[in-house]
Amino acid sequence: MESTANSLLKLKNVCKIIKAISIAIVFLSGFDSGFSQPEPGDVYKEFTFIPEHGHFGELNPDCTREFPEGHWTNRPWMVIKTLDLALEKSIKSEMSIEYWGGHIGTSQQKFKVNGNDWIYLPQPENTPTNPLCYHRTLLGNSSVPVPLEHLADGKNEVQFTCGPQICYNFNFGFYWIYSFTIRIYYDPSVQHTEGIILPPGEDGVLEDHPEIALELTEGDKSEHHVDFIGYYDDFDWEGNGLFRQWHYQTRHGKKFKHIGASSKEPYKVIWNTKWLPDQDQPVKITAVITDNNGYSYMTPEVGNLMFQRKDRKVKMYKSLDVPEAFAVRVGRRKACSIVVDDDLEDAETACLLLSTWSGKCDDGSVHEIMINGKRISDNFGRFHDYSYDFLSFPLEYIQEGRNEISIYSVFEGHSLEINWPGPVLLIEF
């Protein structure tokens, strides 16, 4: 018994050392995974930079690979021309960056504003090891603070850069930025439009496809844009590694993958909950009202809402053992697991939902995903871009207990990449 106890103690000490080393490696690779974002009651403006060609790339300036002449040049600073940030009324600021993590292991992904100190891009949470060793695409709901003194009324210059690959290195540190948004928060005393969420459901209970509505209460009553946002458990549309959060994804600064949007009275939407997983915790709902002066106001949240279906259930099963560098090309195969811990006798339909980058190839080569050895799709995403895919398949492909999700490719070009936190299996009962 004593020998066993000593062995367990030594094992625990080894685990502590490994964890400490991992933390040190993460720190040295250069990033801060802490996120910031608007909260109910906030008043702010957003200034979005959209590149001419929909994205721009950043190459490690110390890269020694040979490229055709003129293929890579040092990019000038990105210039945002804003008429008025109204900084004299501001209280804080942050930057939201939509980006593809690029070549696996690319480190030192960071930016600076107007020549000030470098600020690291946000990275996904909850990865077993260094997040830079996982494929990732972060879209909007993951911002980082920017000191107000870094900004100026009028013209602002933003520069991005990156470092070498710290894992799976092939000497090509590189990533893409789709757009970025500077968000300025203001004292609530500035003139803005306000509103409240009307009590949804009956007695705080939401059924399938509920109506969510807003009423303007103060400020300009002309037509505005309203985005309805919920806090609940769902697929990680944002790519930040979180399943329970305020859910919305952005593309060039505009919100998607949320409850819905309305730009005219009456401000209301029908929430499409067809594949929303059943919720074992309360749901919260708020709205962002953007007025004609560009000010956005996040309404007080309506909380303690219970989502209860009457006639069906939808269960979400998350990936386990998602590998680092979850990508394949030229005859390679990789896999992760999803465990179904429910009786499938009453199951009616199923689908796999996942985030990919370059899930399609441009020459028709095999670029496939399988469940338990059965192909469910081939060339299913977008070539050289991100995609979010619902993949339907016959129920008999899945089984109670462990299910293997595997990818395989013979394509000689870009790998089929599965983004963190991996696929989820959705089953309707």
N, C-alpha and C positions, 0 to 999 in steps of 0.2 A: 504493500500500500504506500509506504514512504517513497519507494522508487517511482511509483506512478505519480504521486503528488509532485515530486521533484521534476519529473518530466513535463508535467502540465505547467509548472511554474516557469521552466525554461522556455516552453513553447510560447507562453504569454509574453515573456520578455522579448523573445525574437519578434513576435508580432508587433510589439510596441516599437522596436527598433525599425522594422520595415515601414511601419506607418510614419515614423518620424522622418525617415529617408524620403518617403513619397512626398510628404509635405514640403520638405526642403527642395526637392526637385521641382515641384509645382511652383514654389516661390521663385526659384532661380529662373524658371522659364519665362517669368514675367507676365502676370495678369492678376486681376482682382475679380473674383466671380460675383461680388456683391452687386445686386441690381437696384435700380431706382426707377420709379414710374409715378404717374399721377395717382392721387388718392382722392376719395370723395371730399368735396369742399375746396379743392384746388382750383385756382384761376391761372391760366397760362396761354401763351402763344407758341405756335410751332413754325419753324422756318426750315423747309426741306430742300436739300440739294439733290437734283436728279441728273445723273450724267447723260451726256449727249447720246451715247449708245446703249443706255440702259444699265451699264455697270462700268467699273474700271478696275484694273488689276494692280496689285502692288507686289513687286519682286524684291527679295532680300538684296539690298545694295551690295553685299559682299559675295553674292553668288558668282562662281567661277565657271559656270557652264558657258559654252559658246553658242551664240545665237546669230541668225542672219543680221547683217548690218542694218541698223535702224529698227530692228524688231523690238528691242527694249530700249527705252530712253528714260532718263530721269523725268518724272512727271512734275509739272508745275503745281504749286499749291492750288487746291480747289478753292474757288472764290464764291462766297455767298454775298450777294448784294441785297441788303435789306434797308428799307427806307427808315425804319424806326424800331429799334428794339425796346424803346422806352425804359432804358436801364435805370433811370432815376426812380422808377416805381417798382423795380424788380426785387425779389428776395432770394432767389436761387436759380440755378440753371443746370441743364444736363444735356447729354447727347444720346440719341437713339440711332444705332447703326444696323442696317440690314446687310448681312454679309454671308458669303460662303466661306467656310473655314479654310478652303484651299487644299494644297498638298499636305498630306497627313504629317503632323508634327511641326508645322510651321509655327515658330515661336515669335515672341516680341511683337505681337500684333497690337499696334498702338497708333495714336494720333496726337497732334498738338494744334492749338488754335492761336493764330497771330504770333507764332514763334515762342510761345510759352512752354512750360514743362510738358513732357510726354504723358499721355493718359492711356492706360491699357484698355483694350476692348473687353467687354464682358464675355465670359466663356460658360458653357453649360455646367449645371450643378449635378451632383449625385453620380458622377462617373466613378467606377471602382478604382481607377488609376488616373494619371494625369489627363485632363480633358483634351489637351492638345493631341493626344494619341487616338482620338475618336473622330470620325467624320461628323460634321456639324454644319447646319445652316441656321442662323439666328435671324428672326424676322420681327423686329420692332419692339416687342414687349420686354426689352432688356436694355435699360439705359444705364449710363454711368454719369456721376456728377462732374460738372465742369465749373471751376471757380468763376464767379461773375467777373472778377478782374481780368480774366483771359479774353473777354468779349468786348466789342466796341459797337457803338451805334454806327450805322452805315455799312462799310465793307468789312468782312471777316474772311481770313484766309485759314484754311484747314489743310494740314498735311498728314498723310498716312505713311506707315512704313511697316516692315516686319524683319525678323531675324532668320537664322538657319533652322532647318528641321532638327528637332531634338529626339525624334524617334522615327524609325523606318526611313532613314535618310537616303535620298538620291540626289542631294545637292541642288534642291530646287524649292527653297522657301518662297511661297507664293500664295496669295488669296485674292478674292474678289469682293468689292464693295458695290452693292446695288444702289444704295442711296443712304443719306444720313440726315437726321433732323436735329436741329438745335431747339431745345424747349426752354422757354423763359417763364418762370413762375412770378406772379405778381401779388402784391398785397390785395386781399379781397375787397378793399375799398374802391378799387378801380371800377369804372362803369362796365358792367357786363350783364348778360341775360342769365336768369336763373330759372329753375324749374324743379319739379318733383316727380318721382315715379308714382303713378296711381297704383293703389293696392291691387296686385295681380292675384288671380285665383280666388278661391273661396276659403276663408278662415286660414289663410297662409299656406294653402295646399295648391301646388301646380300639377296639372295633369298634362298629358301629351299635347303638344302644339298650343301652348297658352298664348293669349294676347298680352303683350307688354306695351304699356302706354305711358306718355309723359304729358304733363301740363305745365306750361310756362307760368311763372309766378311773378317775376320782377324783370325790369329792363325792357329793351326793345321787343315788341311783340310781332315784328315782321317775321317772315319765314326764315328759319335757320336750318342747319344740318344737325341731326341728332343721331349719335351712335349708342345703341344699347349694349351694355357689357355685363356679363355675369361672372360670378366667382363660384366655381364648381369643379368637379373632377371630370376630366375628359382627356382625350389624346393631346399630347404636347404639340399643339400647332405652332408654338413660338420657337421651339428648338432649344429652349433654355434648360431642359431636363426636369421641368416641373409639370405635374399632372393636375394638381389642385391649385388654381390661381385665377386672377382676372384674365379671362381668355379673349385674346384678339391677336391677330396677325396683321402686319402691315406690308404693303407693297408700294414703294415710293411714297411713304408717309400716310397712305390711305388705309383705313381699317377694314379687315376681312375676317372671316372665321369667328365672328362674334354672334350675338343674338340677332342683330339686324340693324338697319339704318332707315331713317326717314328724313326727307327734306321738305315736307309740307304738312300743314295741319290737316287732320288730327295726327299728332306724332305717335304712331303706334305701329307695331310689327307683330306678325305671327312667328313665334320661335319654332323653328324646325327642329324637333327633338327626336326624329326618326331613329338616329343612331346615337343619341346621347345616352351614355351609360346610366344605369340606375344609380341613385345617390344615397349613400348611407349617412351623409352629413348635410346640414342645412345649406341652401343656396342663397347667394346674395346677388342683388341686381342694382346697377346704377346706370346713368346715362351721361354722355359727354355732349353738351350743347355748344356748338360753334356759331357765333353770331357774325353779322356782316362786317364787323370791325376786326375779325380774326381772333377775338378772345374765345377761349374754350373754358367751360365751367363743368366740373364733374359733380353731379348732384349727390345729395345724401343717399346712402345705400338703403335699400329695403332688404332687411335680413331675416333670418329664421324662417325662410320659405322651405317647405318640404316638397320635393318632387316625387309624386306617387302616380304610377300608371295603374289603370284599372284592368286592362285586358291582356297585357303582355309585359315582358321583361327584356332588357338589354344588358348583357354582362360584358365587361371589358377585361381581357386577360393580357397582362403585360409580358414583355420579353424578359427572359433570364439569361444569364451568362453571355450578354452581348460582347463580342470580342472587340479588342482594339482593331483599328484599321479594317473595319467590316466592309471589305470591298474585294471584287474579283475581276480578273481578266485572263486572257490567254490560258484557258484550261484549268483555272483554279476554282475551288469550291470552299465556302465558309458557311457556318451555321450558328444559330442560337436556338433557345428552347422557349416554348410557351406551355405552361401547365394548365390544363382545364380541370378544375376541381369540382365540377358539377356533373350531375346525371344528364346525358344528352338525349334522353328519350323524348323530351318535349321540345327539343330544338327545332326551329323552323327554317332559319336562314343564317348564313355566316359570311363574314368578309374579313379580309386582312387590310389594315390601314397602316401606312408607313410613309416616311419622308425619305426621298432618294435624291441623289445628284447624279446626273447622266445615266438614268435608268434605261435610256434608249441609246442604241448605237446607229451610226449613219450608213452602215453597209448591209444591214439585215442579219448580222451574225447572231448566234445564240447569246442571249443576255437575259437569263431566266431566274425565276424565283419558284420554289417548290415547298409544299407541305408534306412531310412524311414521305418524301420521294416522289410525289405526284406534282407535275408542273401545273401551276395555276395562272402563270402569265409569262410572256416573253416580250422584251422591248416595250415596257409598259410605262416608262416615265417620259422625260424629255432629254434630248441630247445636249450635253454640256450646259445643263441648267438644273435647277431644283424642281421637284414635283411632289405633290401630295396625292397618293393614290389609294382609292378604294378598290380592292381586288376581290370579286366574288368567286365562289367556287362551290362544288357539291359538298353537302354536309358529310358524306361518307369519307371525305378526305381527312377529317379530323377524328380524334379519339379522346376518350377520357384519360386523364393522366398527361404524360409528357408528349409534346408534339415538336418535331424538328422543323424549323424554318431555315431553308438553305438557299444560297444563291450560287449561280454558276455562269461562267461566260467563256467564250472562245474569242471574243473581240480583241484585236491587237491594239486598239486605240484606248480611249479613256475607260477607266474601271467603272463598273456598276457599284456605286457607294450607297450604303444604308446609313442614314444619319442617326445620331444619338437622339432619343433613348431606345431606338429599335422599333420593330413592328408591334402593333397590338392586334389581338384577335377580338372581334366583336361578334357575339352570338345573340340572336333574337329567339326568345322562348315564347 
